[in-house]
Amino acid sequence: MSLFVDISKKIGKLQLRVAFETSGGVLGILGASGSGKSMTLKCIAGIEKPDSGKIVLDGVALFDSEQGINLPPQKRKIGYLFQNYALFPNMNVRQNILCGLHNEPDKARRESVLADVLEMMQLGGLEKHRPQELSGGQQQRVALARILVGSPNLLMLDEPFNALDTYLRGQLQIHMRNLLKQYGKDVLMVTHSRDEAYLLCDRIALVDSGRVLALKGTKELFDDPESRQAALITGCKNVVDARKTGEYEVEAPAWGVRFKTAKPVRDGLCAIGIRAHYFSAGVVQNSYPVRFTGELEEPFEYILQFRYESQDESSPDVWWRLPKGDRGEADPAALGVDPADVLPLYG
């Protein structure tokens, strides 16, 4: 299974120019609201038409501006789960799912497929319920069932957990992860949540201002985002301008400190990132005196704000996040960070 996308489209002030390829598994499209993520899916599905470019799924051109090809949505063999699920309110669960089998002439086959998907989605006993009688999670599973019975070659999920409460979201993420493993074909998932992307996606395409900044394996991307914007999108709370001072050393002038790195520092360094979990009082490397300036208490963690002794007064506080059980009676006088956790960032 493979998908090739290289398209351009003007959307108001945003110029969408995205290019990427997939070859199986789940590809997350991660970025802030308004970055062009959902529009990318709509162009692939045929709901929107790119201004130029090419979209090829399993060797079949869905769109090619030079060849004049633009297949209608119903001929693209793509399953698209919208944010609002788009269920028919006047139909019950059974009727909604059977809409995905409208091209199947064999009644016995339709009933067999329906029974299988009801079991897989844990919807047994809800066949006669209408969408307004279902919970948000049940509506999502009905919408997915309607898509999957059509055996699409590509499944696209647009913010699939956005409308769900925190508890239900966690439960359905586990179910979705197992379902996507069984699906066995290409999946694109748009999300603004780095946690969802990390949990569900094999690879991630970072999108910012209509462009793909990076496309990497999920763990590889979080371990080494490479660019300032990629570090911010993946949730790095501490990003500061930096300059190279050695093959394995950088300086952050605004903080007044230097850090040893585990990775060789390339020319073109513009900043470093240190995730808030990476600081530790027990790490002796890259350890400097600090003074604490504030704290935020979350249900299970503290966020402690601090400043280095020589830190520029105009620069923002540094964030240290730690589990509540790990906090001692007194705040430490110094904090260190392992060289492997200093992320060099480039232009």
C-alpha positions as CSV (number, residue, x, y, z in Angstrom):
1,M,0.0,0.0,0.0
2,S,1.3,3.4,-0.8
3,L,0.2,7.1,-1.0
4,F,2.0,9.9,-2.8
5,V,1.0,13.5,-2.2
6,D,2.5,16.6,-3.7
7,I,0.0,19.4,-4.0
8,S,-0.4,23.2,-3.8
9,K,-3.5,25.2,-2.9
10,K,-4.2,28.8,-2.0
11,I,-6.5,29.1,1.0
12,G,-7.1,32.7,1.9
13,K,-3.7,34.0,3.1
14,L,-2.4,30.4,3.6
15,Q,-0.4,28.8,0.7
16,L,-0.7,25.0,1.2
17,R,2.3,23.2,-0.2
18,V,2.5,19.7,1.2
19,A,4.5,16.8,-0.1
20,F,4.9,13.4,1.5
21,E,4.7,9.6,0.8
22,T,3.5,6.7,2.9
23,S,4.1,3.0,2.6
24,G,1.8,1.4,5.1
25,G,1.1,2.0,8.8
26,V,-0.4,5.1,10.5
27,L,0.9,8.5,9.5
28,G,0.0,11.3,11.8
29,I,-0.3,14.8,10.5
30,L,0.5,17.0,13.5
31,G,0.2,20.7,13.7
32,A,-1.6,23.7,15.1
33,S,-5.1,24.8,14.1
34,G,-5.1,26.5,10.7
35,S,-1.9,25.0,9.6
36,G,-3.5,23.1,6.6
37,K,-3.9,19.6,8.1
38,S,-7.7,19.1,7.5
39,M,-7.5,20.8,4.0
40,T,-4.8,18.2,3.1
41,L,-7.2,15.4,3.9
42,K,-10.0,17.1,2.0
43,C,-7.8,17.4,-1.1
44,I,-6.9,13.7,-0.9
45,A,-10.5,12.7,-0.5
46,G,-11.6,14.8,-3.5
47,I,-13.8,17.1,-1.4
48,E,-11.5,20.0,-2.3
49,K,-9.5,20.4,-5.5
50,P,-5.8,21.4,-5.3
51,D,-4.6,24.2,-7.6
52,S,-1.8,22.0,-8.8
53,G,0.1,18.8,-8.1
54,K,-0.5,15.1,-7.9
55,I,-2.1,12.5,-5.6
56,V,-1.5,8.8,-6.3
57,L,-2.9,5.9,-4.2
58,D,-1.5,2.4,-4.8
59,G,-0.4,3.4,-8.3
60,V,-3.7,5.0,-9.3
61,A,-3.7,8.7,-9.9
62,L,-6.5,10.3,-7.9
63,F,-5.5,13.8,-9.0
64,D,-3.0,15.1,-11.5
65,S,-3.2,18.7,-12.6
66,E,-0.8,18.1,-15.6
67,Q,-2.8,15.1,-16.9
68,G,-6.2,16.6,-16.1
69,I,-7.1,13.8,-13.7
70,N,-9.5,14.5,-10.8
71,L,-11.4,11.4,-9.7
72,P,-14.7,12.1,-7.8
73,P,-14.7,11.2,-4.1
74,Q,-16.9,8.1,-4.6
75,K,-14.3,6.6,-7.0
76,R,-11.2,7.1,-4.8
77,K,-11.8,4.2,-2.4
78,I,-11.0,6.3,0.6
79,G,-12.7,6.2,4.0
80,Y,-12.9,9.6,5.7
81,L,-14.0,10.0,9.3
82,F,-15.1,13.6,9.8
83,Q,-14.7,15.4,13.1
84,N,-18.5,15.4,13.6
85,Y,-18.9,11.8,12.4
86,A,-21.6,12.8,9.8
87,L,-24.1,10.2,10.8
88,F,-27.6,10.3,9.3
89,P,-29.8,11.5,12.2
90,N,-33.0,9.9,10.8
91,M,-31.4,6.4,10.5
92,N,-30.6,4.0,13.2
93,V,-27.2,2.3,13.8
94,R,-28.0,-0.6,11.5
95,Q,-29.2,1.6,8.7
96,N,-26.2,4.0,9.0
97,I,-23.8,1.1,8.7
98,L,-25.6,-0.5,5.8
99,C,-25.1,2.8,3.9
100,G,-21.5,1.8,3.6
101,L,-22.6,-1.4,1.8
102,H,-24.9,0.1,-0.8
103,N,-22.8,-1.3,-3.6
104,E,-23.0,-4.9,-2.3
105,P,-25.9,-6.6,-4.1
106,D,-25.9,-9.8,-2.1
107,K,-28.2,-9.4,0.9
108,A,-26.7,-12.4,2.8
109,R,-23.2,-10.9,2.3
110,R,-24.4,-7.5,3.6
111,E,-25.9,-9.1,6.8
112,S,-22.7,-11.1,7.4
113,V,-20.5,-8.1,7.1
114,L,-22.8,-6.1,9.3
115,A,-22.8,-8.7,12.0
116,D,-18.9,-8.9,11.9
117,V,-18.5,-5.1,12.2
118,L,-21.1,-4.8,15.0
119,E,-19.1,-7.3,17.0
120,M,-15.7,-5.7,16.2
121,M,-17.0,-2.3,17.2
122,Q,-18.8,-3.6,20.3
123,L,-22.1,-2.2,19.1
124,G,-24.3,-5.2,19.7
125,G,-27.7,-4.3,21.1
126,L,-27.6,-0.8,19.7
127,E,-28.8,-1.6,16.1
128,K,-32.1,0.2,16.5
129,H,-30.7,3.3,18.3
130,R,-30.5,6.6,16.4
131,P,-27.4,8.8,16.7
132,Q,-28.9,11.2,19.2
133,E,-29.5,8.2,21.5
134,L,-25.8,7.3,21.5
135,S,-22.8,8.5,23.4
136,G,-20.0,10.3,21.6
137,G,-17.9,7.2,21.7
138,Q,-20.7,5.0,20.3
139,Q,-21.3,7.5,17.5
140,Q,-17.6,7.4,16.6
141,R,-17.7,3.6,16.4
142,V,-20.8,3.6,14.2
143,A,-19.1,6.1,11.9
144,L,-16.0,4.0,11.7
145,A,-18.1,0.9,11.1
146,R,-19.9,2.5,8.2
147,I,-16.5,3.4,6.7
148,L,-14.8,0.0,7.2
149,V,-17.5,-2.1,5.7
150,G,-16.7,-0.5,2.4
151,S,-13.1,-1.9,2.5
152,P,-11.4,1.4,1.7
153,N,-7.8,1.4,0.5
154,L,-7.0,4.4,2.6
155,L,-8.5,5.4,6.0
156,M,-8.4,9.1,7.0
157,L,-9.2,10.3,10.5
158,D,-9.7,14.0,11.1
159,E,-9.3,14.9,14.8
160,P,-11.1,11.6,15.8
161,F,-11.2,12.3,19.5
162,N,-11.7,16.1,19.5
163,A,-15.4,16.0,20.6
164,L,-14.9,13.4,23.4
165,D,-14.3,14.0,27.1
166,T,-11.0,13.1,28.7
167,Y,-12.0,9.7,30.2
168,L,-13.8,8.5,27.0
169,R,-10.9,9.7,24.9
170,G,-8.5,7.5,26.7
171,Q,-10.7,4.5,26.4
172,L,-11.3,4.9,22.7
173,Q,-7.6,5.6,21.9
174,I,-6.8,2.1,23.1
175,H,-9.6,0.6,21.1
176,M,-8.6,2.7,18.0
177,R,-4.9,1.6,18.3
178,N,-6.0,-2.1,18.2
179,L,-8.4,-1.5,15.4
180,L,-5.8,0.3,13.2
181,K,-3.4,-2.6,13.7
182,Q,-6.1,-5.0,12.4
183,Y,-6.9,-2.7,9.4
184,G,-3.6,-3.4,7.7
185,K,-3.7,-0.5,5.1
186,D,-2.6,3.1,5.0
187,V,-4.0,5.4,7.6
188,L,-3.7,9.2,7.8
189,M,-4.7,10.8,11.1
190,V,-4.9,14.6,11.6
191,T,-4.4,15.8,15.1
192,H,-3.2,18.8,17.1
193,S,-2.5,16.5,20.1
194,R,1.1,15.3,20.3
195,D,0.0,12.7,22.9
196,E,-2.5,11.2,20.4
197,A,0.1,11.2,17.7
198,Y,2.7,9.5,19.9
199,L,0.2,6.8,21.0
200,L,-1.3,6.0,17.6
201,C,1.1,6.9,14.8
202,D,4.1,5.0,13.4
203,R,5.3,8.1,11.7
204,I,4.5,11.8,11.9
205,A,4.4,14.6,9.4
206,L,4.8,18.0,11.1
207,V,2.8,20.7,9.3
208,D,3.2,24.4,9.9
209,S,1.8,27.3,7.9
210,G,0.9,24.9,5.0
211,R,4.2,23.1,4.8
212,V,5.6,19.8,6.0
213,L,8.5,20.7,8.3
214,A,9.6,17.1,9.0
215,L,8.5,13.5,8.4
216,K,10.0,10.9,10.7
217,G,9.3,7.9,12.8
218,T,7.4,9.0,15.9
219,K,10.0,8.2,18.5
220,E,12.8,9.5,16.3
221,L,10.9,12.8,15.9
222,F,10.4,13.4,19.6
223,D,13.9,12.3,20.4
224,D,15.4,14.6,17.7
225,P,13.0,17.3,16.3
226,E,15.9,19.1,14.6
227,S,14.2,22.4,14.1
228,R,12.9,25.1,16.5
229,Q,9.3,24.9,15.2
230,A,9.3,21.1,15.3
231,A,10.5,21.2,18.9
232,L,7.7,23.5,19.9
233,I,5.0,21.5,18.0
234,T,6.1,18.3,19.8
235,G,5.7,20.0,23.1
236,C,9.2,21.2,24.1
237,K,8.7,23.9,26.8
238,N,12.3,25.2,26.9
239,V,13.6,26.4,23.5
240,V,16.4,29.1,23.6
241,D,18.7,30.7,21.1
242,A,22.1,29.0,21.1
243,R,25.4,28.9,19.3
244,K,28.0,26.2,18.7
245,T,31.1,26.4,20.9
246,G,32.5,23.0,20.2
247,E,31.9,19.7,18.4
248,Y,29.9,18.6,21.4
249,E,29.2,21.9,23.2
250,V,26.7,24.7,22.8
251,E,26.1,28.0,24.6
252,A,22.7,29.6,25.5
253,P,23.7,33.3,26.0
254,A,20.2,34.2,27.3
255,W,20.7,31.6,30.1
256,G,24.4,32.3,30.7
257,V,25.3,28.7,30.5
258,R,27.0,26.1,28.3
259,F,25.8,22.5,27.7
260,K,27.6,19.4,26.6
261,T,25.7,17.4,24.0
262,A,25.7,13.7,23.1
263,K,25.1,14.4,19.4
264,P,27.8,16.2,17.3
265,V,26.8,19.9,16.8
266,R,26.5,20.8,13.2
267,D,27.1,24.2,11.7
268,G,23.9,26.2,11.4
269,L,22.8,25.7,15.0
270,C,20.2,28.3,15.9
271,A,18.8,27.0,19.2
272,I,18.6,24.2,21.7
273,G,15.6,22.5,23.3
274,I,15.3,20.8,26.7
275,R,12.0,19.1,27.5
276,A,10.7,20.0,30.9
277,H,10.9,16.4,32.2
278,Y,14.6,16.2,31.4
279,F,16.0,18.3,34.3
280,S,17.1,16.5,37.4
281,A,18.8,17.4,40.7
282,G,20.6,14.1,40.6
283,V,22.3,14.6,37.2
284,V,25.8,16.1,37.6
285,Q,26.4,16.8,33.9
286,N,25.4,20.2,32.7
287,S,24.5,21.2,36.3
288,Y,24.2,24.8,37.3
289,P,22.9,26.8,40.3
290,V,19.3,27.9,39.9
291,R,16.7,29.9,41.8
292,F,13.0,29.0,41.7
293,T,10.5,31.7,40.7
294,G,7.1,30.0,40.7
295,E,5.2,26.8,40.5
296,L,2.0,25.3,38.9
297,E,0.3,22.3,40.5
298,E,-1.3,19.7,38.3
299,P,-3.2,16.6,39.6
300,F,-0.1,14.4,39.4
301,E,2.8,16.7,38.7
302,Y,4.4,20.0,39.6
303,I,5.7,22.5,37.1
304,L,8.5,24.5,38.8
305,Q,9.8,27.6,37.1
306,F,13.4,28.6,37.6
307,R,16.2,30.8,36.4
308,Y,19.9,30.3,36.1
309,E,22.2,32.6,38.1
310,S,23.5,34.4,35.1
311,Q,20.2,34.4,33.1
312,D,19.2,37.5,31.2
313,E,16.3,39.2,33.0
314,S,14.4,39.7,29.7
315,S,14.4,35.9,28.9
316,P,11.4,33.8,30.2
317,D,11.6,31.4,33.1
318,V,12.7,27.8,32.4
319,W,10.3,25.0,33.2
320,W,10.9,21.8,35.1
321,R,8.2,19.2,35.3
322,L,8.3,16.4,37.9
323,P,6.0,13.9,39.5
324,K,4.6,14.9,42.9
325,G,6.2,11.9,44.6
326,D,9.6,12.9,43.3
327,R,9.6,16.4,45.0
328,G,11.7,16.7,48.1
329,E,11.1,18.8,51.1
330,A,13.4,21.6,49.8
331,D,13.9,22.6,46.2
332,P,17.4,21.8,44.9
333,A,20.1,24.4,44.6
334,A,21.2,23.2,41.2
335,L,19.7,21.2,38.3
336,G,21.5,19.2,35.6
337,V,20.5,17.7,32.3
338,D,22.1,14.7,30.5
339,P,23.9,15.6,27.3
340,A,21.6,13.1,25.4
341,D,18.7,15.3,26.5
342,V,20.1,18.5,25.0
343,L,18.4,18.8,21.6
344,P,20.4,20.8,19.0
345,L,18.0,22.8,16.7
346,Y,18.8,24.2,13.3
347,G,17.3,26.7,10.9
